Structures are given as C-alpha cells and as structure tokens.
C-alpha cells in the first residue's frame, strides 16, 4: 500500500514512518510526507515570524508574567517527556537519515569534553553507589563469560522477600548483593544466585561455601537457612529448577 506526497509527488509506503497521522487524510495519514511537512513548517514559521515580528514582541511584553507562570507550571522533565512522545516518529526518521552525522558529532563531543565527561561520570557513580555496585558486578560477570541478567526490579523483590533484612544474620542494615555461589567460583549474576546481606556478613562470607561457612556463625539460624535455600530453590544442597523472575 503506497501513497503519493501532495508536495514532492514521490510515491512512498503509506506508513507512519513516512507520513504524519491525520484523521481526515487517506489511510489516516496526512497528504504531504514528513520531509515536505517539516520543510514547509520551518519555512512558514520563519515567514510568519518576520511578517508578525512586532506583534509577537508586543504580545510577549504585555503577557511576560503570564507566559513565565505557564512555563513554570510544567516541570522541565514533564515537558521533555511530552515533547519526546509527540516527536517520537519524527526523531526516529531524523536519526535514521542522519545516523552517520550524529555518530560523528557525538564522537567529536566526547573527544573535546573527555575530562568533563569523566568528572560527571565519577560524580554520578559517587551519588549512586548501589547502581555503581550493580554495574561493577555485571561487568565482572560478563568478563568471566557468566550470565549477568540481574535487574534492579529483581533486587527490590529479593529484599522484600527477606523483609529488607540480611538473609544471614537478620539485621536491618544497609543491604548489599551477595553472590550465594561466589563470583570467583563461577557464580552467575542472576536472580538464582543473589541474596541480600549486610556488609559484615558479605565480607565474612567472601568466597567461602555457604554450607561450610554459615553453620559456624554465632548468628546461625536454621529457620533463615531454610528460607535462603527455599528462595534459591535448593534441595539437599543442590539447586533445582530456577525460580520465576
């Protein structure tokens, strides 16, 4: 199914990739293609502004406070989200047509601002220690060729399953992600191998085997041991079918 643009007369597929939506148009699309529509809008916008320059400035001066309050009433993030959704298709087409140019610009920007980017990233990871830890563990797992599919949503569910307490000692402290089977022993970074632990327990356990380490601890609890193994779906020290994600 194709459609001929009313302006450039080119025949194109009648899809939203090439034409903007319109309830009145054939196939629910505008008569002119996106390229022509954008070009015309720019041209018309400039022309309209030049013809009505004084009127527009006069209106802006008269309604300065009103315009300011309207802009402030919509937060920047909300506006950006709204603008992105409104121009989603247009952005896709623009990127597709200028992929190489955009890629070169980004590369050039990274070269010219390498120090600024480095400092910004450093600050971001410092402010988001939990995300930094997750990122580091994923990277280490992938380096070893291990599965690394753990998500923040799975981590939230995991903490909730243990009532936001350390799975080993039961303390309500800042929790870290502990590999049940240590990373050094090819333990995956997946929902089947991560347990919430306080810093003390995580450090103490290190790369030790759970079944040897845990019974020797003063805080050992048969009830907590059962809960951990049930969560990871273990039976007789052997992991059975993976638990649902």
HULIN-V507662 format. One record per helix or strand of 2 or more residues. SS is the DSSP state (~ for helix, > for strand). FROM is the first residue (numbers start at 1). LEN is the number of residues. If there is no record, write none. Layout:
BEGIN
ss: (SS;SS)
from: (FROM;FROM)
len: (LEN;LEN)
END
This chain:
BEGIN
ss: (>;>;~;~;~;~;~;~;~;~;~;~;>;~;>;~;~;~;>;>)
from: (2;11;26;34;53;64;76;88;99;114;129;152;175;183;194;199;210;222;234;238)
len: (3;3;3;18;10;10;11;10;14;14;15;10;5;3;5;7;7;10;2;2)
END
